[in-house]
Amino acid sequence: MNSKGRAEAATPLIERFGHIDIYLFDQLLRQRIVPGMRVIDVGCGSGRNLVYLMRSGYEVFAIDEDSRAIGAVQALAATLAPHLPASNMRIEHAEAMSFADGFADAVISSAVLHFARDDEQFDAILRGTWRVLQPGGVFFCRLASTIGIERDVVRIHGRRHRLPDGSEWYLVDEALLTELTQDLGGEWLDPLKTTVVQSQRSMTTWVLRKRA
């Protein structure tokens, strides 16, 4: 093992990977999102999914409507990837990103879409995110669903539901995600994978490739 390899092996995992979504980590392990790719984290929050990407030579971009979140990600980049311009991290809404069509090799949408107010906003966020992905690119999405907890949620209106903990989210189901995959022109990279968190919420992983 060379000196770089020894240094990496000695680095604590939390320092190398941050609090990365375990299902996104799975995509990295399967080499679907590899160093050198241009990646946009849509609704990046404080950048928990960007630590490894910044450390590992990805061309990272991020957007969030919260200026504090973007400030935190810019500070993270300044430490981990000083070559990345601060302008790569932008205060923007997912519905109207300033990136060109087909800009990214991969887009990450982790815990974003279930905060949509209604069908119109959900559709605008989803299609705005899909627009910036190039043909052949990877779409990674984690979002709340009714899958496995259908009896535990209460529909308020449309796809807005009240969860057992009292929160109100926009929840999808398998039929809708299947329909949207076809409508967007996506190809399944994985079957839907859903984690039910002790009857409190249900989080589904939706991974597609954009057809050329």
Short mmCIF file of the C-alpha atoms (twelve columns), coordinates in Angstrom:
data_MODEL
# 
_entry.id   MODEL 
# 
loop_
_atom_site.group_PDB 
_atom_site.id 
_atom_site.type_symbol 
_atom_site.label_atom_id 
_atom_site.label_alt_id 
_atom_site.label_comp_id 
_atom_site.label_asym_id 
_atom_site.label_seq_id 
_atom_site.Cartn_x 
_atom_site.Cartn_y 
_atom_site.Cartn_z 
_atom_site.pdbx_PDB_model_num 
ATOM 1   C CA . MET A 1   0.000   0.000  0.000   1 
ATOM 2   C CA . ASN A 2   1.424   3.405  -0.954  1 
ATOM 3   C CA . SER A 3   1.486   6.430  1.333   1 
ATOM 4   C CA . LYS A 4   -1.750  7.830  -0.088  1 
ATOM 5   C CA . GLY A 5   -3.484  4.499  0.429   1 
ATOM 6   C CA . ARG A 6   -2.221  4.255  4.028   1 
ATOM 7   C CA . ALA A 7   -3.417  7.807  4.740   1 
ATOM 8   C CA . GLU A 8   -6.862  7.068  3.334   1 
ATOM 9   C CA . ALA A 9   -7.116  3.826  5.300   1 
ATOM 10  C CA . ALA A 10  -6.245  5.693  8.503   1 
ATOM 11  C CA . THR A 11  -8.859  8.406  7.943   1 
ATOM 12  C CA . PRO A 12  -11.984 7.819  10.039  1 
ATOM 13  C CA . LEU A 13  -14.953 6.813  7.870   1 
ATOM 14  C CA . ILE A 14  -17.081 9.702  9.101   1 
ATOM 15  C CA . GLU A 15  -14.367 12.128 7.996   1 
ATOM 16  C CA . ARG A 16  -14.063 10.528 4.557   1 
ATOM 17  C CA . PHE A 17  -17.744 10.082 3.815   1 
ATOM 18  C CA . GLY A 18  -19.634 12.411 6.153   1 
ATOM 19  C CA . HIS A 19  -23.227 11.482 6.922   1 
ATOM 20  C CA . ILE A 20  -23.832 10.237 3.392   1 
ATOM 21  C CA . ASP A 21  -27.143 8.613  2.524   1 
ATOM 22  C CA . ILE A 22  -26.440 4.876  2.687   1 
ATOM 23  C CA . TYR A 23  -28.313 4.284  -0.570  1 
ATOM 24  C CA . LEU A 24  -26.224 6.921  -2.341  1 
ATOM 25  C CA . PHE A 25  -23.146 5.209  -0.911  1 
ATOM 26  C CA . ASP A 26  -24.417 2.027  -2.569  1 
ATOM 27  C CA . GLN A 27  -24.428 3.787  -5.957  1 
ATOM 28  C CA . LEU A 28  -20.807 4.832  -5.401  1 
ATOM 29  C CA . LEU A 29  -19.805 1.282  -4.529  1 
ATOM 30  C CA . ARG A 30  -21.432 0.059  -7.729  1 
ATOM 31  C CA . GLN A 31  -19.493 2.692  -9.709  1 
ATOM 32  C CA . ARG A 32  -22.530 4.361  -11.210 1 
ATOM 33  C CA . ILE A 33  -21.341 7.744  -9.947  1 
ATOM 34  C CA . VAL A 34  -17.566 7.912  -10.390 1 
ATOM 35  C CA . PRO A 35  -14.819 10.528 -9.899  1 
ATOM 36  C CA . GLY A 36  -14.663 13.112 -12.656 1 
ATOM 37  C CA . MET A 37  -18.430 13.236 -13.077 1 
ATOM 38  C CA . ARG A 38  -20.293 16.534 -12.880 1 
ATOM 39  C CA . VAL A 39  -22.810 16.101 -10.055 1 
ATOM 40  C CA . ILE A 40  -25.561 18.455 -8.872  1 
ATOM 41  C CA . ASP A 41  -27.034 17.996 -5.399  1 
ATOM 42  C CA . VAL A 42  -30.524 19.489 -5.660  1 
ATOM 43  C CA . GLY A 43  -31.682 20.630 -2.223  1 
ATOM 44  C CA . CYS A 44  -28.242 20.005 -0.743  1 
ATOM 45  C CA . GLY A 45  -28.925 21.146 2.826   1 
ATOM 46  C CA . SER A 46  -25.673 21.353 4.774   1 
ATOM 47  C CA . GLY A 47  -23.908 19.064 2.275   1 
ATOM 48  C CA . ARG A 48  -24.045 15.713 4.041   1 
ATOM 49  C CA . ASN A 49  -23.951 13.892 0.685   1 
ATOM 50  C CA . LEU A 50  -21.091 15.951 -0.704  1 
ATOM 51  C CA . VAL A 51  -18.168 15.264 1.631   1 
ATOM 52  C CA . TYR A 52  -16.838 12.228 -0.242  1 
ATOM 53  C CA . LEU A 53  -17.598 13.748 -3.646  1 
ATOM 54  C CA . MET A 54  -15.634 16.882 -2.815  1 
ATOM 55  C CA . ARG A 55  -12.725 14.836 -1.486  1 
ATOM 56  C CA . SER A 56  -12.618 12.531 -4.494  1 
ATOM 57  C CA . GLY A 57  -12.382 14.651 -7.609  1 
ATOM 58  C CA . TYR A 58  -16.001 15.053 -8.597  1 
ATOM 59  C CA . GLU A 59  -17.089 18.297 -10.218 1 
ATOM 60  C CA . VAL A 60  -19.590 19.253 -7.542  1 
ATOM 61  C CA . PHE A 61  -22.470 21.694 -7.852  1 
ATOM 62  C CA . ALA A 62  -25.249 22.278 -5.351  1 
ATOM 63  C CA . ILE A 63  -28.419 24.298 -4.972  1 
ATOM 64  C CA . ASP A 64  -30.694 25.068 -2.060  1 
ATOM 65  C CA . GLU A 65  -33.228 27.803 -1.444  1 
ATOM 66  C CA . ASP A 66  -31.801 28.346 2.068   1 
ATOM 67  C CA . SER A 67  -28.885 30.789 2.043   1 
ATOM 68  C CA . ARG A 68  -27.530 29.309 5.290   1 
ATOM 69  C CA . ALA A 69  -27.315 25.875 3.683   1 
ATOM 70  C CA . ILE A 70  -25.403 27.247 0.705   1 
ATOM 71  C CA . GLY A 71  -23.071 29.130 3.031   1 
ATOM 72  C CA . ALA A 72  -22.352 25.886 4.881   1 
ATOM 73  C CA . VAL A 73  -21.649 24.003 1.636   1 
ATOM 74  C CA . GLN A 74  -19.393 26.767 0.352   1 
ATOM 75  C CA . ALA A 75  -17.432 26.588 3.620   1 
ATOM 76  C CA . LEU A 76  -17.233 22.809 3.271   1 
ATOM 77  C CA . ALA A 77  -15.907 23.151 -0.275  1 
ATOM 78  C CA . ALA A 78  -13.339 25.725 0.798   1 
ATOM 79  C CA . THR A 79  -11.927 23.139 3.199   1 
ATOM 80  C CA . LEU A 80  -12.270 19.911 1.208   1 
ATOM 81  C CA . ALA A 81  -12.085 21.095 -2.408  1 
ATOM 82  C CA . PRO A 82  -10.667 24.631 -2.623  1 
ATOM 83  C CA . HIS A 83  -10.468 24.325 -6.413  1 
ATOM 84  C CA . LEU A 84  -14.277 24.408 -6.608  1 
ATOM 85  C CA . PRO A 85  -15.603 27.938 -7.220  1 
ATOM 86  C CA . ALA A 86  -18.034 29.244 -4.618  1 
ATOM 87  C CA . SER A 87  -20.362 29.987 -7.533  1 
ATOM 88  C CA . ASN A 88  -20.888 26.234 -7.987  1 
ATOM 89  C CA . MET A 89  -23.112 26.421 -4.886  1 
ATOM 90  C CA . ARG A 90  -26.171 28.524 -5.599  1 
ATOM 91  C CA . ILE A 91  -29.215 29.843 -3.762  1 
ATOM 92  C CA . GLU A 92  -31.923 28.652 -6.117  1 
ATOM 93  C CA . HIS A 93  -35.241 26.831 -6.291  1 
ATOM 94  C CA . ALA A 94  -35.186 23.388 -7.882  1 
ATOM 95  C CA . GLU A 95  -38.044 24.421 -10.160 1 
ATOM 96  C CA . ALA A 96  -35.917 27.097 -11.833 1 
ATOM 97  C CA . MET A 97  -32.232 26.204 -11.674 1 
ATOM 98  C CA . SER A 98  -29.804 28.313 -13.689 1 
ATOM 99  C CA . PHE A 99  -27.933 25.294 -15.081 1 
ATOM 100 C CA . ALA A 100 -28.291 24.518 -18.785 1 
ATOM 101 C CA . ASP A 101 -30.271 21.555 -20.048 1 
ATOM 102 C CA . GLY A 102 -28.240 18.350 -19.804 1 
ATOM 103 C CA . PHE A 103 -25.567 19.990 -17.646 1 
ATOM 104 C CA . ALA A 104 -24.892 17.148 -15.205 1 
ATOM 105 C CA . ASP A 105 -23.734 13.540 -15.393 1 
ATOM 106 C CA . ALA A 106 -25.672 12.783 -12.217 1 
ATOM 107 C CA . VAL A 107 -28.206 14.541 -10.036 1 
ATOM 108 C CA . ILE A 108 -29.000 13.861 -6.399  1 
ATOM 109 C CA . SER A 109 -32.424 14.614 -4.961  1 
ATOM 110 C CA . SER A 110 -32.377 13.397 -1.376  1 
ATOM 111 C CA . ALA A 111 -35.368 14.171 0.873   1 
ATOM 112 C CA . VAL A 112 -36.607 17.036 -1.304  1 
ATOM 113 C CA . LEU A 113 -39.682 16.054 -3.310  1 
ATOM 114 C CA . HIS A 114 -41.883 15.099 -0.356  1 
ATOM 115 C CA . PHE A 115 -41.852 18.719 0.779   1 
ATOM 116 C CA . ALA A 116 -43.829 19.759 -2.320  1 
ATOM 117 C CA . ARG A 117 -47.034 21.636 -1.530  1 
ATOM 118 C CA . ASP A 118 -49.109 19.979 -4.219  1 
ATOM 119 C CA . ASP A 119 -49.045 18.136 -7.557  1 
ATOM 120 C CA . GLU A 120 -48.024 21.256 -9.455  1 
ATOM 121 C CA . GLN A 121 -44.975 21.973 -7.326  1 
ATOM 122 C CA . PHE A 122 -43.973 18.307 -7.186  1 
ATOM 123 C CA . ASP A 123 -44.064 18.124 -10.970 1 
ATOM 124 C CA . ALA A 124 -42.124 21.396 -11.331 1 
ATOM 125 C CA . ILE A 125 -39.369 20.258 -8.953  1 
ATOM 126 C CA . LEU A 126 -39.090 16.826 -10.544 1 
ATOM 127 C CA . ARG A 127 -38.979 18.107 -14.117 1 
ATOM 128 C CA . GLY A 128 -36.626 20.933 -13.213 1 
ATOM 129 C CA . THR A 129 -34.268 18.357 -11.720 1 
ATOM 130 C CA . TRP A 130 -34.600 15.994 -14.693 1 
ATOM 131 C CA . ARG A 131 -33.966 18.844 -17.161 1 
ATOM 132 C CA . VAL A 132 -30.404 19.444 -15.979 1 
ATOM 133 C CA . LEU A 133 -29.464 15.770 -16.342 1 
ATOM 134 C CA . GLN A 134 -27.758 14.794 -19.586 1 
ATOM 135 C CA . PRO A 135 -28.901 11.776 -21.645 1 
ATOM 136 C CA . GLY A 136 -27.303 8.693  -20.160 1 
ATOM 137 C CA . GLY A 137 -26.989 10.422 -16.786 1 
ATOM 138 C CA . VAL A 138 -27.922 9.008  -13.378 1 
ATOM 139 C CA . PHE A 139 -30.895 10.266 -11.355 1 
ATOM 140 C CA . PHE A 140 -30.723 9.364  -7.652  1 
ATOM 141 C CA . CYS A 141 -33.781 10.199 -5.593  1 
ATOM 142 C CA . ARG A 142 -34.876 9.443  -2.036  1 
ATOM 143 C CA . LEU A 143 -38.385 10.502 -1.155  1 
ATOM 144 C CA . ALA A 144 -41.203 9.631  1.190   1 
ATOM 145 C CA . SER A 145 -43.941 7.295  0.044   1 
ATOM 146 C CA . THR A 146 -47.000 5.437  1.265   1 
ATOM 147 C CA . ILE A 147 -45.395 2.076  0.424   1 
ATOM 148 C CA . GLY A 148 -45.723 -0.233 3.425   1 
ATOM 149 C CA . ILE A 149 -47.531 2.296  5.636   1 
ATOM 150 C CA . GLU A 150 -50.755 2.756  3.670   1 
ATOM 151 C CA . ARG A 151 -52.863 2.135  6.799   1 
ATOM 152 C CA . ASP A 152 -50.811 4.443  8.986   1 
ATOM 153 C CA . VAL A 153 -51.163 7.684  7.030   1 
ATOM 154 C CA . VAL A 154 -54.159 9.971  6.590   1 
ATOM 155 C CA . ARG A 155 -54.814 11.670 3.276   1 
ATOM 156 C CA . ILE A 156 -55.431 15.411 3.658   1 
ATOM 157 C CA . HIS A 157 -55.914 16.312 0.010   1 
ATOM 158 C CA . GLY A 158 -54.409 15.068 -3.218  1 
ATOM 159 C CA . ARG A 159 -51.160 13.347 -2.290  1 
ATOM 160 C CA . ARG A 160 -50.660 15.374 0.878   1 
ATOM 161 C CA . HIS A 161 -50.804 13.040 3.880   1 
ATOM 162 C CA . ARG A 162 -50.452 13.273 7.631   1 
ATOM 163 C CA . LEU A 163 -47.886 10.843 9.003   1 
ATOM 164 C CA . PRO A 164 -48.114 9.160  12.417  1 
ATOM 165 C CA . ASP A 165 -45.692 11.713 13.895  1 
ATOM 166 C CA . GLY A 166 -48.034 14.547 12.856  1 
ATOM 167 C CA . SER A 167 -45.947 15.892 9.976   1 
ATOM 168 C CA . GLU A 168 -47.583 16.515 6.597   1 
ATOM 169 C CA . TRP A 169 -45.775 15.392 3.446   1 
ATOM 170 C CA . TYR A 170 -46.450 14.795 -0.216  1 
ATOM 171 C CA . LEU A 171 -46.338 11.008 -0.570  1 
ATOM 172 C CA . VAL A 172 -45.883 8.996  -3.747  1 
ATOM 173 C CA . ASP A 173 -46.588 5.317  -4.387  1 
ATOM 174 C CA . GLU A 174 -45.224 2.613  -6.671  1 
ATOM 175 C CA . ALA A 175 -47.797 3.208  -9.392  1 
ATOM 176 C CA . LEU A 176 -46.968 6.914  -9.629  1 
ATOM 177 C CA . LEU A 177 -43.206 6.338  -9.719  1 
ATOM 178 C CA . THR A 178 -43.655 3.726  -12.433 1 
ATOM 179 C CA . GLU A 179 -45.791 6.120  -14.474 1 
ATOM 180 C CA . LEU A 180 -43.323 8.981  -13.990 1 
ATOM 181 C CA . THR A 181 -40.381 6.798  -15.007 1 
ATOM 182 C CA . GLN A 182 -42.046 6.104  -18.343 1 
ATOM 183 C CA . ASP A 183 -43.202 9.687  -18.804 1 
ATOM 184 C CA . LEU A 184 -39.758 11.161 -18.126 1 
ATOM 185 C CA . GLY A 185 -38.014 8.742  -20.449 1 
ATOM 186 C CA . GLY A 186 -36.095 6.986  -17.702 1 
ATOM 187 C CA . GLU A 187 -34.702 3.482  -17.436 1 
ATOM 188 C CA . TRP A 188 -34.721 1.661  -14.101 1 
ATOM 189 C CA . LEU A 189 -31.227 1.149  -12.715 1 
ATOM 190 C CA . ASP A 190 -32.618 -0.540 -9.615  1 
ATOM 191 C CA . PRO A 191 -36.033 -1.744 -8.531  1 
ATOM 192 C CA . LEU A 192 -37.676 0.548  -5.990  1 
ATOM 193 C CA . LYS A 193 -36.264 0.002  -2.508  1 
ATOM 194 C CA . THR A 194 -38.286 1.148  0.473   1 
ATOM 195 C CA . THR A 195 -37.384 1.417  4.143   1 
ATOM 196 C CA . VAL A 196 -40.222 1.642  6.667   1 
ATOM 197 C CA . VAL A 197 -39.094 3.422  9.820   1 
ATOM 198 C CA . GLN A 198 -41.094 1.785  12.623  1 
ATOM 199 C CA . SER A 199 -44.477 2.728  11.123  1 
ATOM 200 C CA . GLN A 200 -43.550 6.418  11.330  1 
ATOM 201 C CA . ARG A 201 -42.533 7.062  7.726   1 
ATOM 202 C CA . SER A 202 -41.533 5.245  4.587   1 
ATOM 203 C CA . MET A 203 -38.544 6.288  2.469   1 
ATOM 204 C CA . THR A 204 -38.215 5.020  -1.101  1 
ATOM 205 C CA . THR A 205 -35.089 5.025  -3.273  1 
ATOM 206 C CA . TRP A 206 -35.739 5.710  -6.974  1 
ATOM 207 C CA . VAL A 207 -32.715 5.379  -9.275  1 
ATOM 208 C CA . LEU A 208 -32.954 5.928  -13.042 1 
ATOM 209 C CA . ARG A 209 -30.831 6.483  -16.099 1 
ATOM 210 C CA . LYS A 210 -31.990 9.128  -18.554 1 
ATOM 211 C CA . ARG A 211 -32.488 7.585  -21.970 1 
ATOM 212 C CA . ALA A 212 -30.256 8.898  -24.732 1 
# 
